[in-house]
Amino acid sequence: MPLVRIGLLTEGGYPYATGEARLWCDRLVRGLPQHEFEIYALSRSAEQERARVPLPEHVTRVRTAPLWAPADDGRTYSRRERRRFLDCFKELVHGICAGEAQPFAAGLYGLAGLAREQGGMYAALRSESAVRALESACRAPGAARTVQAAQVADLLEFADELEVMLRPLSLDWYGEDARAGGGLGEADICHAAAGGVAALPGLLAKRFFGVPLLVTEYGVQLRAHYLAQLDNRGEPETRPAVRALLAAFQLRLATEIYARADFLTPGNAHARRWQERCGATRERLRTVYPGMEADRFATVGEAADLGDPDTLVWVGRIEPAKDLIALLHAFAEVRRAAPDTRLRIFATATAPGYLADCRSLAAQLFPDEAADSVTAGENPVTFEEIGGPEVPTTAEAYGAGRVVVLSSVIEGFPVTLAEAMLCGRATVSTDVGAVREVIGGTGLVVPPRNPRALAEACLSLLRDPERAQRLGAAARARALELFTVEQNVAAFQEIYLRLLAKGSARPDGEIPFARPPEARVPGHWTSPTWAPAPEPSPEAAV
């Protein structure tokens, strides 16, 4: 098996953060020990950088760049360089404001070339001339009405945001000596673990060195950006003009990434549709589902005990997108029809304000109940944390009940749903994101924001335990077929080799696999003493 050098590009995930963004990268790297990985990570905070996870031996290099710290390197441009910067920047912001791909790409790569030659652009991007160029682009014919209304405060705020998003252009990961001294130019493949800013270094490595670019999106970054523009109440958090400019930049960047990437691997059909709408072509798309560690859930999934038949289970991060308010109202209807039913809510993380709202609503809807005048009352709804003495593991949380519920109004790939399926549990879910694709007929799906429909589906499974058992068994079989680490790693192994076999043109003319794998393995067998002895010359024989 040939040794492939993979430059893995991340933003705010591996090798720092917890959660699925970190886990799937870690599973991928550990699942392909025959290859060599180099990690190029954009970090989001100082705290994050202090929590690096242990890395396997075949991760040979980790290079990091903070998006949270000021990037002023004290670099100032000469008059000629400032003129060149301004020409490129005008093209970039014209493409953003007018929604045109060609000037956006020309400006982006022009700025990247300038930064590669002359150093960082921190001061230039925050200069008065840059703000004036941005204002002219906003006022130009063809700009969106919201953008045309931008005020000075809006322009300054967007200029600050733009400087952060363009920091990858100024990194030393692809300098003039990148191939000689180590960098993305040496990689056989650049694999971006997300779209958006995380993929920017891969775009530049492809342009400067011809390195094939693979982009994986389990949650589409453009969609995530749109959702992030709303706060917990669903109201816009930033000024309209700034929000419109940020959205326009993200759209243009996503379009450029999808147009230039050699291959795209969405994590589900929902993400795939977003990519296709932004210009990705079908021949460069392949859906690769996230890989779950099925062994973690085997004990519960294969056990004869199917959980408490009167208990509904919810697992996940307690936040507005999960719509626990609707779940609590649905459970009130369930309790009226089945008074012995309990709801156990297990939190993997919480948004404190929203958790307080949910606790308050649960106390109002379900006053503590007591069997007699001397027994302490209990609420049929409990809020618990995974990792305590009663529920030490996530698998045991799913195993606490017969039916698992997902009540979200926003989802990408529903990880908790796939985990419940691996545990052999029947599920009731709202029809959002990739839920129908994941369930595949092995669970009940209802419209979001519809507590009555959610309650009726839960009651139908609580009243028919045999049906719940059949659905749970089918769900586990489907999850074992589609959502395991093994299928995920095998898919990427095939894609890596396909990209190399495709023979993407490299500016230096290097041929894939021209260097033998052992040339990269440190050890005495690579020393000159292992080289074949030269044949003696005729003169030496005389």
C-alpha positions in Angstrom: 0.0 0.0 0.0 1.6 3.3 -1.0 2.2 5.9 1.7 0.2 9.1 1.1 1.0 12.4 2.7 -2.3 14.1 3.7 -2.5 17.7 4.8 -5.6 17.8 7.0 -7.1 21.3 7.3 -9.3 22.1 10.3 -10.9 25.2 11.9 -11.8 25.1 15.6 -11.8 21.3 15.7 -9.1 18.6 15.6 -6.7 18.5 17.3 -8.3 20.8 19.9 -12.0 20.8 20.5 -14.3 18.1 21.7 -17.4 17.1 19.9 -18.1 15.5 16.5 -15.9 17.9 14.5 -12.9 16.6 16.5 -14.0 13.0 16.8 -14.5 12.1 13.2 -11.1 13.6 12.3 -9.4 11.6 15.1 -11.2 8.4 13.9 -10.1 9.0 10.3 -6.5 9.6 11.2 -6.3 6.6 13.6 -8.0 4.4 11.0 -5.4 5.1 8.3 -2.1 4.4 10.1 -0.5 3.4 6.8 -0.6 7.0 5.6 1.1 10.1 6.9 -0.9 13.1 8.2 0.1 16.7 8.7 -2.4 18.8 10.7 -2.9 22.5 9.7 -5.3 23.9 12.3 -7.0 27.3 12.6 -7.8 27.8 16.3 -10.6 29.9 17.8 -9.4 30.6 21.3 -6.4 30.4 23.6 -8.3 28.0 25.9 -8.9 25.7 22.9 -5.2 25.5 22.1 -4.4 24.4 25.6 -6.7 21.3 25.2 -4.9 19.5 22.5 -5.7 15.8 22.2 -3.0 13.1 22.0 -2.0 12.3 18.4 -0.8 9.0 16.9 2.8 8.6 15.7 1.9 8.9 12.0 0.8 12.5 12.5 4.2 14.0 11.6 3.5 17.7 11.9 1.0 20.1 13.5 1.0 23.7 12.4 -1.4 26.1 14.0 -2.6 29.6 13.4 -5.0 31.5 15.7 -8.0 33.3 14.4 -8.7 34.9 17.8 -5.4 36.8 18.3 -4.4 40.1 16.6 -2.4 39.3 13.5 -0.5 42.6 13.2 3.1 41.7 12.3 4.1 45.3 11.9 4.4 44.9 8.1 3.8 48.1 6.0 3.7 48.1 2.3 5.5 50.4 -0.1 3.6 52.6 -2.4 3.8 50.2 -5.2 2.7 47.3 -3.0 -0.2 49.4 -1.6 -1.4 50.1 -5.2 -1.2 46.4 -6.0 -3.1 45.6 -2.8 -5.8 48.1 -3.5 -6.3 46.8 -7.1 -6.9 43.3 -5.8 -9.0 44.4 -2.8 -11.3 46.4 -5.1 -11.9 43.3 -7.2 -12.6 41.2 -4.1 -15.1 43.6 -2.6 -16.8 44.2 -6.0 -17.3 40.5 -6.3 -18.8 40.4 -2.7 -21.1 43.4 -3.2 -22.2 42.6 -6.7 -22.4 38.8 -6.3 -19.9 38.1 -9.1 -17.6 35.1 -8.9 -14.9 36.1 -11.4 -13.8 39.4 -9.7 -14.1 37.8 -6.3 -11.7 34.9 -7.3 -9.3 37.3 -9.0 -9.1 39.5 -6.0 -8.8 36.6 -3.6 -5.9 35.0 -5.4 -4.3 38.4 -6.1 -4.2 39.2 -2.4 -2.9 35.7 -1.7 0.0 36.2 -4.1 0.8 39.5 -2.6 0.8 38.1 1.0 2.9 35.2 -0.1 5.5 37.6 -1.5 5.4 40.5 0.9 4.0 39.3 4.2 0.8 39.9 6.2 -2.0 42.3 5.2 -3.3 43.2 8.7 -2.6 46.9 8.4 -3.6 47.1 4.7 -7.0 45.4 5.3 -7.7 47.9 8.1 -6.5 51.0 6.3 -8.6 53.9 5.3 -8.1 53.2 1.6 -9.5 49.7 2.1 -12.6 51.1 3.9 -13.1 53.6 1.1 -12.8 50.9 -1.5 -15.4 48.9 0.4 -17.7 51.9 0.6 -17.4 52.4 -3.2 -18.3 48.8 -3.9 -21.3 49.0 -1.6 -22.6 52.2 -3.4 -21.9 50.8 -6.9 -24.7 49.9 -9.3 -25.6 46.2 -8.9 -25.0 46.0 -5.1 -27.9 44.7 -3.0 -30.2 47.3 -1.5 -29.2 46.3 2.1 -25.5 46.6 1.2 -26.0 50.0 -0.4 -27.4 51.3 2.9 -24.2 50.4 4.9 -23.1 53.2 7.2 -19.5 53.9 8.3 -19.9 51.8 11.5 -21.1 48.9 9.3 -18.1 49.2 7.0 -15.6 49.3 9.9 -17.3 46.2 11.5 -17.2 44.3 8.2 -13.6 45.3 7.5 -12.6 43.8 10.9 -14.5 40.6 10.2 -13.0 40.4 6.7 -9.4 40.7 8.1 -10.0 37.7 10.3 -11.5 35.6 7.6 -8.6 36.4 5.2 -5.8 35.6 7.7 -5.1 32.2 6.1 -3.9 34.1 3.0 -1.0 35.5 5.1 0.2 32.2 6.7 3.6 30.8 6.0 2.1 27.4 5.1 2.7 28.0 1.4 5.6 30.4 1.1 8.3 30.4 -1.5 10.2 27.7 0.4 7.2 25.7 1.4 8.1 22.7 -0.7 11.8 22.7 0.4 11.1 23.5 4.1 7.9 21.6 4.6 4.3 22.8 4.1 1.2 22.3 2.2 3.2 22.2 -1.0 4.7 18.8 0.1 1.3 17.2 0.6 -0.1 14.6 -1.8 -3.6 15.7 -0.9 -5.1 18.6 1.0 -8.2 17.4 2.9 -10.3 20.2 4.4 -12.4 18.9 7.3 -14.9 21.7 6.7 -15.8 24.3 4.1 -15.5 28.0 4.5 -12.3 29.5 6.0 -10.9 26.1 6.8 -10.7 25.3 3.1 -8.9 28.5 2.2 -5.3 27.1 2.7 -6.3 24.1 0.5 -7.5 26.5 -2.3 -4.1 28.2 -2.2 -2.1 25.0 -2.1 -4.0 23.9 -5.2 -3.3 27.2 -6.9 0.4 27.5 -6.0 1.4 23.8 -6.1 -1.4 21.9 -7.8 -2.1 19.8 -4.7 -5.5 18.0 -5.1 -8.2 19.4 -2.8 -10.8 17.3 -1.0 -13.5 19.0 1.0 -15.7 17.3 3.6 -18.7 19.0 5.1 -20.8 17.2 7.6 -22.5 20.5 8.3 -22.4 23.0 5.5 -20.5 26.1 6.6 -22.6 28.5 4.5 -25.8 27.2 6.2 -24.1 27.3 9.6 -23.2 31.0 9.0 -26.8 31.9 8.1 -28.0 30.2 11.3 -25.4 31.9 13.4 -26.7 35.3 12.4 -29.7 34.7 14.6 -29.6 34.8 18.4 -31.6 32.6 20.8 -34.8 34.5 20.2 -34.6 34.2 16.4 -33.9 37.9 16.0 -31.0 39.2 14.0 -27.9 39.9 16.2 -25.9 42.1 13.9 -26.7 45.1 11.8 -28.5 44.3 8.5 -25.8 45.7 6.2 -23.0 43.8 8.0 -25.1 40.6 8.0 -25.7 41.0 4.3 -22.0 41.6 3.6 -20.9 38.6 5.7 -23.4 36.4 3.9 -22.3 37.6 0.5 -18.6 36.8 1.4 -19.5 33.3 2.6 -21.6 32.6 -0.5 -18.8 33.7 -2.8 -16.2 31.7 -0.9 -18.4 28.6 -0.8 -19.0 28.9 -4.6 -15.2 29.2 -5.2 -14.4 26.2 -3.0 -17.1 24.0 -4.7 -15.9 25.1 -8.1 -12.1 24.4 -7.5 -12.2 21.3 -5.2 -11.2 18.1 -6.9 -13.7 16.2 -4.8 -16.4 16.9 -2.3 -17.8 14.6 0.4 -21.0 15.8 2.0 -22.0 14.0 5.1 -25.6 13.5 3.9 -28.0 14.3 1.1 -29.2 17.5 2.9 -25.6 18.9 2.8 -25.2 17.6 -0.8 -28.2 19.7 -1.9 -26.7 22.8 -0.4 -23.5 22.2 -2.3 -25.2 21.5 -5.6 -27.2 24.7 -5.2 -23.9 26.6 -4.8 -22.4 25.1 -8.0 -20.9 21.8 -7.1 -21.1 19.3 -9.9 -22.4 15.8 -9.3 -19.5 14.0 -10.8 -17.3 15.4 -8.0 -19.7 14.6 -5.2 -19.9 11.5 -3.0 -21.9 11.2 0.2 -19.8 9.8 3.0 -21.7 9.3 6.3 -19.9 10.1 9.6 -18.3 7.1 11.3 -19.6 6.1 14.8 -17.7 3.8 17.2 -20.3 1.0 17.2 -18.5 -0.9 19.9 -19.4 1.8 22.4 -23.1 1.0 22.0 -22.8 -2.8 21.5 -23.6 -3.8 25.1 -26.9 -1.8 25.1 -27.7 -2.6 21.5 -27.4 -6.3 21.9 -28.9 -6.6 25.4 -32.1 -8.4 26.0 -33.3 -5.5 28.2 -35.0 -3.0 26.0 -35.2 -0.3 28.7 -38.1 1.0 30.8 -41.2 0.6 28.6 -42.7 3.7 30.3 -39.7 6.0 29.7 -39.0 8.5 26.9 -35.4 9.5 26.5 -33.9 12.7 24.9 -30.1 13.1 24.6 -28.2 16.1 23.2 -27.1 19.7 23.8 -29.8 21.7 25.5 -30.2 24.8 23.2 -33.0 26.5 21.3 -32.4 24.6 18.1 -33.4 21.4 19.9 -36.8 22.8 20.8 -37.2 21.2 24.2 -40.1 23.5 24.8 -42.2 21.7 22.1 -41.1 18.4 23.6 -42.3 19.4 27.1 -45.7 20.4 25.7 -45.9 17.1 23.8 -45.0 15.2 26.9 -47.9 16.9 28.7 -50.2 15.4 26.2 -48.5 12.0 26.6 -49.0 12.2 30.3 -52.7 12.8 30.0 -53.1 9.6 27.9 -50.4 7.5 29.8 -50.0 8.9 33.4 -47.1 6.6 34.3 -44.8 7.8 31.5 -41.5 9.5 32.4 -39.3 11.8 30.3 -35.5 11.7 31.0 -33.5 14.5 29.4 -29.8 13.8 29.3 -27.6 16.8 28.5 -24.2 16.5 26.7 -23.9 20.3 26.9 -26.2 23.2 27.8 -27.0 26.8 27.0 -27.6 28.0 30.6 -30.4 30.5 29.9 -32.3 28.0 27.8 -31.9 25.2 30.3 -33.4 27.5 33.0 -36.4 28.2 30.7 -36.9 24.5 30.2 -36.7 23.7 33.9 -39.2 26.4 34.7 -41.6 25.1 32.1 -41.3 21.6 33.3 -42.1 22.7 36.9 -45.2 24.5 35.7 -46.5 21.7 33.5 -45.7 18.9 35.9 -45.9 19.7 39.6 -44.1 17.3 41.8 -46.2 14.2 42.4 -46.2 12.1 45.6 -47.8 8.7 46.2 -49.0 9.7 49.7 -48.9 12.5 52.3 -45.4 11.4 53.7 -43.5 10.6 50.5 -41.4 13.3 48.8 -42.8 14.4 45.5 -41.0 13.7 42.2 -41.3 15.4 38.8 -41.9 13.0 35.8 -39.4 15.1 33.9 -35.8 14.9 34.9 -32.8 16.9 33.6 -29.6 14.8 34.0 -25.9 14.9 32.9 -24.1 12.0 31.3 -21.1 10.9 33.3 -22.7 10.7 36.8 -23.0 7.6 38.9 -26.4 6.6 37.6 -25.7 7.2 33.9 -21.9 7.0 33.4 -22.0 6.6 29.6 -24.0 7.8 26.6 -25.0 4.3 25.7 -26.6 3.8 29.2 -28.5 7.1 28.7 -30.1 5.7 25.5 -30.7 2.4 27.3 -32.7 4.0 30.1 -35.9 4.0 28.0 -37.8 2.2 25.3 -38.2 5.2 22.9 -35.7 7.9 22.0 -37.1 11.3 20.9 -35.5 14.1 18.8 -37.5 17.3 18.7 -35.2 19.7 16.8 -36.2 22.5 14.5 -32.7 22.6 13.0 -30.4 19.7 12.3 -27.6 18.8 10.0 -26.6 15.2 10.4 -28.4 14.0 13.6 -25.6 12.3 15.5 -27.8 11.4 18.5 -30.3 9.7 16.3 -27.6 7.5 14.8 -26.3 6.7 18.3 -29.9 5.7 19.4 -30.1 3.5 16.4 -26.9 1.7 17.3 -28.4 1.1 20.7 -31.4 -0.6 19.1 -33.9 1.9 20.2 -37.1 3.0 18.4 -37.1 6.7 17.6 -39.5 9.5 17.1 -38.0 12.5 15.3 -38.9 15.8 13.7 -38.5 16.0 9.9 -35.5 18.4 9.7 -32.1 18.2 8.2 -31.0 14.7 7.3 -33.4 12.9 9.7 -35.4 11.0 7.0 -32.2 10.0 5.3 -30.7 8.6 8.5 -33.9 6.9 9.8 -34.7 5.3 6.4 -38.0 4.0 7.6 -36.8 2.5 10.9 -38.5 5.2 13.1 -41.4 7.6 13.2 -41.0 11.1 11.7 -43.3 14.1 12.4 -43.4 17.7 11.4 -41.3 20.1 13.5 -43.0 22.6 16.0 -45.9 20.2 16.3 -46.3 19.0 19.9 -49.5 17.1 19.2 -48.0 15.1 16.3 -44.9 14.4 18.5 -47.1 13.2 21.3 -49.2 10.9 19.1 -46.1 9.3 17.6 -44.6 8.6 21.1 -47.9 7.2 22.4 -48.2 4.8 19.4 -44.8 3.3 20.3 -45.4 3.2 24.0 -48.7 1.4 23.4 -47.2 -1.1 21.0 -43.9 -2.5 22.5 -43.6 -5.2 19.8 -43.6 -2.6 17.1 -41.0 -0.5 19.0 -38.8 -3.6 19.3 -39.0 -4.3 15.6 -38.2 -0.7 14.7 -35.3 -0.7 17.1 -33.8 -3.9 15.7 -34.1 -2.6 12.1 -32.6 0.7 13.2 -29.5 -1.0 14.7 -29.0 -3.1 11.5 -29.2 0.0 9.4 -26.8 2.0 11.6 -24.3 -0.9 11.5 -24.4 -0.9 7.8 -24.1 2.8 7.1 -22.7 4.7 10.1 -19.6 2.9 11.4 -16.0 4.1 11.6 -15.0 1.3 9.3 -17.2 2.3 6.4 -16.1 6.0 6.8 -12.4 5.2 6.8 -12.8 2.8 3.9 -14.5 5.5 1.8 -11.8 8.0 2.4 -9.1 5.5 1.7 -10.6 4.9 -1.7 -11.1 8.6 -2.4 -7.5 9.4 -1.4 -6.1 6.8 -3.9 -8.6 7.9 -6.6 -7.4 11.5 -6.3 -3.8 10.4 -6.6 -4.5 8.0 -9.5 -6.3 10.8 -11.3 -2.8 12.4 -11.6 -3.7 16.1 -11.0 -1.1 18.2 -12.8 1.6 19.6 -10.5 3.5 22.7 -11.6 6.8 21.0 -10.7 5.9 18.0 -12.8 6.2 15.6 -9.9 4.5 12.2 -10.5 2.5 10.6 -7.7 4.3 7.6 -6.1 7.5 8.6 -7.9 9.3 8.5 -4.5 9.1 5.1 -2.8 7.2 5.0 0.6 10.3 4.0 2.5 12.0 7.2 1.4 9.8 9.0 4.0 10.3 6.5 6.9 13.1 7.5 9.3 15.6 4.7 10.1 18.9 3.2 9.2 17.6 1.5 6.0 17.3 4.9 4.4 21.0 5.7 5.0 23.5 5.6 2.1 24.9 2.3 3.4 21.8 0.6 2.2 22.2 1.9 -1.3 23.4 -0.6 -3.9 27.2 -0.6 -4.3 28.3 1.1 -7.6 29.7 -1.2 -10.2 33.5 -1.0 -10.5 34.8 0.9 -13.4 37.0 -0.7 -16.0 40.0 1.3 -14.7 39.5 -0.1 -11.2 39.6 -3.7 -12.5 43.0 -3.2 -14.1 
